[in-house]
Amino acid sequence: MTTYDPLRDYLKTQTRDEFSLTFDEIEEMLDFALPRASHRASWWDVTRAPEEKMPQRIAIIDGGYDATRLADGSGVKFRRSGLRKKWR
C-alpha cells in the first residue's frame, strides 16, 4: 500500500473521460499535504521520465488515467488513458 492508493482507487471508480481536481481536493482525498514539487507540471506527467517510479504517477497509471497540471496552476486534469484527442 502506498500513500497515493486513495487517488488510484478514486480514479478507478470514475466514469468520466476527463475531469479536473484542485490540489485541495487531492489533499483531502489523500489526507496529507502534497509536496511543493506537486505544483510543477512534470511531477504529474506520466509520460515524462517513465523510468522514474514516482508513487503518484504509478497511482495515476494504475487508476487508468493520464494527468497534467492545469495551466493556471490550480490543480490537475485527469484524462482516461488511451483516448484520442478531440478536435474542437
N, CA and C of each residue as an Amber inpcrd file, in Angstrom:
protein
   264
   0.8420000  -1.1840000   0.0000000   0.0000000   0.0000000   0.0000000
   0.8850000   1.2450000   0.0000000   0.5170000   2.2050000  -0.8320000
   1.2500000   3.4650000  -0.8590000   0.3220000   4.5960000  -0.4180000
   0.9070000   5.7100000  -0.1440000   0.1150000   6.8590000   0.3070000
  -0.7950000   7.3960000  -0.7940000  -0.5340000   7.0260000  -2.0400000
  -1.3430000   7.5140000  -3.1560000  -2.4290000   6.5290000  -3.5840000
  -2.5920000   5.4410000  -2.8480000  -3.6450000   4.4760000  -3.1610000
  -5.0480000   5.0920000  -3.1660000  -5.3820000   6.0260000  -2.2720000
  -6.7210000   6.6350000  -2.3450000  -6.9720000   7.3550000  -3.6720000
  -5.9390000   7.9690000  -4.2380000  -6.0860000   8.6150000  -5.5450000
  -6.3170000   7.5590000  -6.6190000  -5.5250000   6.4980000  -6.5940000
  -5.7030000   5.3990000  -7.5520000  -7.1120000   4.8340000  -7.4700000
  -7.5640000   4.5720000  -6.2710000  -8.8910000   3.9840000  -6.0730000
  -9.9840000   4.9280000  -6.5570000  -9.8200000   6.2190000  -6.3110000
 -10.7840000   7.2150000  -6.7860000 -10.8280000   7.2110000  -8.3160000
  -9.6740000   7.1960000  -8.9400000  -9.6290000   7.2050000 -10.4060000
 -10.2850000   5.9560000 -10.9850000 -10.0830000   4.8220000 -10.3680000
 -10.6760000   3.5690000 -10.8600000 -12.2070000   3.6040000 -10.8400000
 -12.7850000   4.3940000  -9.9620000 -14.2490000   4.4410000  -9.8720000
 -14.8800000   5.4500000 -10.8250000 -14.0610000   6.2530000 -11.4760000
 -14.5940000   7.3140000 -12.3250000 -15.1310000   6.7680000 -13.6500000
 -16.2130000   7.3700000 -14.0920000 -16.7900000   7.0180000 -15.3930000
 -16.5380000   8.1120000 -16.4160000 -16.0350000   9.2550000 -15.9510000
 -15.7650000  10.3890000 -16.8520000 -14.4450000  10.1730000 -17.5880000
 -14.4090000  10.6180000 -18.8370000 -13.1690000  10.5170000 -19.6100000
 -12.1710000  11.5940000 -19.2060000 -12.6780000  12.7620000 -18.8370000
 -11.8280000  13.8740000 -18.4260000 -12.4750000  14.6120000 -17.2650000
 -11.6500000  15.0470000 -16.3450000 -12.1330000  15.8750000 -15.2430000
 -10.9240000  16.4840000 -14.5530000 -11.1640000  17.4800000 -13.7470000
 -10.0980000  18.1530000 -13.0090000 -10.3710000  18.0870000 -11.5100000
  -9.2900000  18.0760000 -10.7490000  -9.3550000  18.1520000  -9.3000000
  -8.4160000  19.2660000  -8.8540000  -8.8240000  20.0300000  -7.8760000
  -7.9310000  21.0310000  -7.3140000  -6.9190000  20.3280000  -6.4160000
  -5.8350000  21.0230000  -6.1040000  -4.8600000  20.4520000  -5.1780000
  -5.5030000  20.2120000  -3.8150000  -6.3970000  21.1120000  -3.4050000
  -7.0970000  20.9280000  -2.1240000  -7.9320000  19.6470000  -2.1280000
  -8.6210000  19.3760000  -3.2250000  -9.4280000  18.1540000  -3.3150000
  -8.5530000  16.9060000  -3.2480000  -7.4110000  16.9530000  -3.9150000
  -6.4960000  15.8090000  -3.8960000  -5.9320000  15.6030000  -2.4930000
  -5.5450000  16.6990000  -1.8400000  -5.0090000  16.5990000  -0.4810000
  -6.0490000  16.0630000   0.4940000  -7.2910000  16.4820000   0.3260000
  -8.3580000  15.9690000   1.1900000  -8.5370000  14.4660000   0.9830000
  -8.4850000  14.0470000  -0.2590000  -8.6260000  12.6270000  -0.5870000
  -7.4830000  11.8120000   0.0310000  -6.2730000  12.3480000  -0.0490000
  -5.0930000  11.6360000   0.4350000  -4.8880000  11.7800000   1.9360000
  -5.4720000  12.8000000   2.5010000  -5.3520000  13.0980000   3.9290000
  -3.9350000  13.5310000   4.3230000  -3.2600000  14.2140000   3.4020000
  -1.9700000  14.8450000   3.7070000  -1.7040000  15.9340000   2.6730000
  -0.8220000  16.8460000   3.0240000  -0.4600000  17.9350000   2.1170000
   0.5040000  17.4190000   1.0550000   0.2380000  17.7850000  -0.1870000
   1.1350000  17.4140000  -1.2760000   2.4460000  18.1810000  -1.1290000
   3.5390000  17.6070000  -1.6210000   4.8070000  18.3250000  -1.5470000
   4.8160000  19.5330000  -2.4770000   5.6870000  20.4530000  -2.2040000
   5.8040000  21.6570000  -3.0370000   6.0200000  21.2960000  -4.5140000
   6.7520000  20.2200000  -4.7560000   7.0370000  19.7770000  -6.1240000
   5.7780000  19.4530000  -6.9150000   4.6780000  19.1770000  -6.2310000
   3.4370000  18.8120000  -6.9290000   2.8730000  19.9660000  -7.7500000
   3.3550000  21.1640000  -7.5310000   2.8910000  22.3090000  -8.3100000
   3.6460000  22.4530000  -9.6260000   4.6240000  21.5900000  -9.8550000
   5.3270000  21.5610000 -11.1440000   4.6000000  20.5790000 -12.0680000
   4.4650000  20.9620000 -13.3160000   3.7720000  20.1100000 -14.2890000
   4.4460000  18.7480000 -14.4170000   5.7610000  18.7140000 -14.3690000
   6.4900000  17.4580000 -14.5700000   6.2160000  16.4360000 -13.4710000
   5.7880000  16.8800000 -12.3080000   5.5400000  15.9710000 -11.1890000
   4.3720000  15.0300000 -11.4940000   3.4260000  15.4950000 -12.2940000
   2.2250000  14.7180000 -12.6180000   2.3280000  13.9690000 -13.9370000
   3.1580000  14.4240000 -14.8400000   3.2230000  13.9030000 -16.2090000
   3.7500000  12.4700000 -16.2330000   2.8580000  11.5170000 -16.5260000
   3.2320000  10.0990000 -16.5090000   4.1050000   9.7170000 -17.7040000
   4.1610000  10.5600000 -18.7410000   4.9780000  10.2450000 -19.9070000
   6.4020000  10.7710000 -19.7660000   6.6240000  11.6810000 -18.8410000
   7.9560000  12.2590000 -18.6510000   8.7720000  11.3520000 -17.7380000
   9.9460000  10.9870000 -18.2000000  10.8710000  10.1450000 -17.4360000
  10.1660000   8.9240000 -16.8350000   9.5970000   8.0630000 -17.6970000
   8.8600000   6.8970000 -17.1800000   9.7190000   5.9420000 -16.3530000
  11.0310000   6.0450000 -16.4800000  11.9010000   5.1890000 -15.6810000
  11.9040000   5.5900000 -14.2050000  11.4750000   6.8130000 -13.9160000
  11.3580000   7.2510000 -12.5300000  10.0400000   6.7250000 -11.9640000
  10.1210000   5.8190000 -11.0550000   8.9260000   5.1950000 -10.4710000
   8.4160000   6.0420000  -9.3100000   7.7580000   7.1310000  -9.6410000
   7.2250000   8.0280000  -8.6300000   5.8390000   7.5290000  -8.2110000
   5.5640000   7.4410000  -6.9120000   4.3210000   6.8110000  -6.4500000
   3.0500000   7.4890000  -6.9510000   3.0470000   8.8040000  -7.1020000
   1.8430000   9.4680000  -7.5970000   1.5980000   9.1100000  -9.0600000
   2.6580000   8.9710000  -9.8220000   2.4980000   8.5880000 -11.2350000
   1.9960000   7.1510000 -11.3550000   2.5180000   6.2630000 -10.5350000
   2.0720000   4.8680000 -10.5520000   0.5880000   4.7930000 -10.2040000
   0.1570000   5.5600000  -9.2120000  -1.2580000   5.5700000  -8.8270000
  -2.1330000   6.0530000  -9.9780000  -1.6880000   7.0730000 -10.6950000
  -2.4560000   7.6160000 -11.8210000  -2.5480000   6.5850000 -12.9410000
  -1.4290000   5.9740000 -13.2790000  -1.4140000   4.9540000 -14.3350000
  -2.2890000   3.7700000 -13.9420000  -2.1350000   3.2870000 -12.7150000
  -2.9350000   2.1560000 -12.2410000  -4.4220000   2.4990000 -12.1740000
  -4.7250000   3.7770000 -12.0090000  -6.1080000   4.2270000 -11.9930000
  -6.7000000   4.3600000 -13.3890000  -5.8510000   4.2350000 -14.4210000
  -6.3290000   4.2650000 -15.7990000  -6.3640000   5.6480000 -16.4360000
  -5.5810000   6.5710000 -15.9080000  -5.6050000   7.9450000 -16.4020000
  -4.2080000   8.4650000 -16.6930000  -4.1730000   9.5550000 -17.4390000
  -3.0040000  10.4040000 -17.6010000  -3.3260000  11.6850000 -16.8520000
  -2.3070000  12.4320000 -16.4750000  -2.5560000  13.6460000 -15.7060000
  -1.6430000  14.7690000 -16.1750000  -2.1780000  15.9740000 -16.1530000
  -1.3960000  17.1730000 -16.4270000  -1.8380000  18.2590000 -15.4640000
  -0.8820000  19.0540000 -15.0400000  -1.2240000  20.1780000 -14.1730000
  -1.9910000  21.1960000 -14.9860000  -3.0060000  21.7950000 -14.4000000
  -3.7700000  22.8300000 -15.0820000  -2.8760000  24.0320000 -15.3610000
  -3.1110000  24.6930000 -16.4790000  -2.2820000  25.8260000 -16.8820000
  -2.2590000  26.9390000 -15.8450000  -3.3610000  27.1270000 -15.1350000
  -3.4070000  28.1900000 -14.1290000  -2.7960000  27.7550000 -12.7980000
  -2.3280000  26.5120000 -12.7120000  -1.6500000  26.0290000 -11.5190000
  -2.5570000  25.7020000 -10.3490000  -3.8640000  25.6170000 -10.6030000
  -4.8170000  25.4030000  -9.5010000  -5.1000000  23.9430000  -9.1930000
  -4.6630000  23.0550000 -10.0560000  -4.9810000  21.6470000  -9.8450000
  -4.4660000  20.7810000 -10.9720000  -5.1200000  19.6380000 -11.1520000
  -4.6710000  18.6290000 -12.1030000  -5.8380000  18.1740000 -12.9580000
  -5.5730000  18.0350000 -14.2590000  -6.5720000  17.4960000 -15.1810000
  -6.2370000  16.0240000 -15.4150000  -7.2460000  15.1850000 -15.2720000
  -7.0970000  13.7500000 -15.4990000  -7.8340000  13.3800000 -16.7740000
  -7.1920000  12.5560000 -17.5970000  -7.7730000  12.1250000 -18.8670000
  -7.5630000  10.6270000 -18.9750000  -8.6460000   9.9220000 -19.2670000
  -8.5660000   8.4530000 -19.3620000  -7.4710000   8.0640000 -20.3560000
  -6.6430000   7.1240000 -19.9760000  -5.5380000   6.6640000 -20.8240000
  -6.0670000   6.0670000 -22.1210000  -5.3480000   6.3420000 -23.1900000
  -5.6730000   5.7390000 -24.4720000  -6.7240000   6.4610000 -25.2890000
  -7.2550000   7.5530000 -24.7980000  -8.2470000   8.3000000 -25.5780000
  -7.5580000   9.1530000 -26.6220000  -8.1850000   9.2500000 -27.7560000
  -7.6830000  10.1520000 -28.7870000  -8.0860000  11.5650000 -28.4470000
  -7.2570000  12.4990000 -28.8490000  -7.6090000  13.8990000 -28.6250000
  -8.7900000  14.2690000 -29.5000000  -9.6840000  15.0440000 -28.9330000
 -10.8510000  15.5070000 -29.6790000 -10.5240000  16.8490000 -30.3150000
 -10.8050000  16.9550000 -31.5850000 -10.6100000  18.2320000 -32.2780000
 -11.8250000  19.0860000 -32.0920000 -11.6200000  20.2860000 -31.6900000
 -12.7510000  21.2000000 -31.4570000 -12.7430000  22.3100000 -32.4440000
